[in-house]
């Protein structure tokens, strides 16, 4: 397991920029969904242009009808039809919140459902209002989570370790109701 701890440490260091507007126990509300997004971004990187071309070709079809075609093109069980990826998000810092939402909404239903589970949309405005959204996206764009670099098993360990660290920062009683 090469660089597992390096990846965890790097991602954990991103959480440090959230200090102030976010309490340590809330870092996971930002870091975990962005880690998932970055993983998705890395997984789809090599097929992104092909998927966009195929999406244009079949734009008259319903989303349900296009999904298997685009998934086949992406060679995954999900795809993204947004013009954005992490690199392109950084090119327009003034509109990063709207562009990030466009990027998230460009995912196929399976991936969007995962992101909706995190309820991350609520955090986008807070990050943007505190001038942290661009910086956070920029830092995440620096970590390579491509499956050739971080296997699925290692990615699971990264998430487990991040969740463990976030829970260490929670104060006693935060996980229990009175």
N, C-alpha and C positions, 0 to 999 in steps of 0.2 A: 504494500500500500504506500506508494510513493507520493510525497507531498500532501498527504491527508491532513496532517496537523498544520502545515503551512496554509492550506486553503481555509481551514477553520479559523486560524489566527488572523488571516487577512480579512475574512468576512466579519469576524468579531471586531476588528479595528474600524470597520466602516460604522459599526454601531456607536462608536465613540463620538462621531460627529453629530449624533442626535442629542447629545447631552444638552440639557437646558430645556428646549421645548418638549422633550420626552423624558420620562422617568426610566431608569434602567429596566424596570419590569415591562415597559412598553416597547422596548427596542425590537422585540420579536415581531411586532405588528408591521414593522417596516422591513426588517432584514430577511425574514423568512419568505414573504411573497416576492421580494426582489431577487432572492436567490433562486426561487423557482423560475421567475421570468428570465433570469440570466441563463439558467440551464436550458430552458426552452429555446432561447435565442441562439445559444451555441449549437444545440442539436439541429436546428433548422437552417443554420447559416449556409451550408453548402448547397441547399436546394431552394433557397429563398427566391432567386430570380426565376427559376423554372416554375415554381408555384405561382408567382405573380403573373407570368405569361399564360399559364394554364387557366388561372382565375379569369383573366381578361377574355380568353377564348370561350369560356363557359359561363360568362357573367349573366346570360339570360336564364340560366337554370336556377332553381331555388337552392337555398343553402343546403338543405337535406340531400338534394340530388348532386350537388357539386362536391359535397364532403368526401365521399369515397374516391372520387377522381383526384382531388387535391391531396388527400392523404397518401394515395399511391405515388403521386409526384414527389411528395416530401419524404417518402419512405418511412413514415411514422404513422402513429394512430392519431395525429393531430397536424395542423398546419397553421400558417398565418398569412393573411392576404393584405395586411397593412403595408404601406410603403416604408414604414419605419422598422428599424431594429435599434439596438443599443447605440451603435455608431451614429446613425442618422438622427436619433433623438438629441444627441449632443450638438448637432449642427444648428439648432434653433432654440437657444436658451430662453428666448422671450415667450415661447409658446410650448414649453416642455410639458406642462400639465395636460393641455389639450392633446398634444401629440402622443403622450404616454397613454392616455385613455384610448386614442385611436389605435395605437399599437395593441393594447390589451383586447379591445373589441374586434381586432382583426383575427384573433385566434379562432379556431374551430370550437364548437360547442363544448367538447370534452375539456379543453384547456381553459376556456372561459369559466366553466363550472368550478374548476380548481381555484382560479383567481377569485371568484365570487365567494368561495368558502372562506377566504382570508379577509373578506370585506375591506380590501385594500383601497378601493375607491375613496373611502372616507379619509384615508391618510394622505392621499395625493394633494388635496387642498391645504392641509396643515403643513405638509412639507414645503409646498410652494410658497405659502404665506410667510414661512420662516426662512426662506432662501436656502433650503436644504435639498430640494428635489433635484436640481441640476447636479449639485455636488455628489449626492448619493448615487444617482445614475452614473455619473462619471466614474466614481470609485468602483461600482459594480462592473462597469465595462472593462476594467483592468484585470478582472479575474477570469481565467479561462476554465470554464466548466464543461468543455466539450467532452463527450463520452470517451474519446481517445486519450484524454488527459485524466479525467476522473470517471471511473467506471460507475455503473449504476449502484453497485454495492458500496463503493466508496462514497457516492453521493448520499446514500442512505445514512452512512456513518457521519458524514458532515452534518446532515440535518439533526441526527440524534445528539451530536455533541453541541450544536448550536442551541437546541431546545434545552438541553441540560444546563448550559451556561446561563441562558435567559432565566430559567427557573431558580438558579442559585441567587440571582439578583433580586428575586421577589422577596418581599418581607414576610415574616412569619404570619400565617393566617390569610395570605393573599389567595390561596387556593381553596379556601374553605369558607362556607357561609356560616354565619352565627346560628 
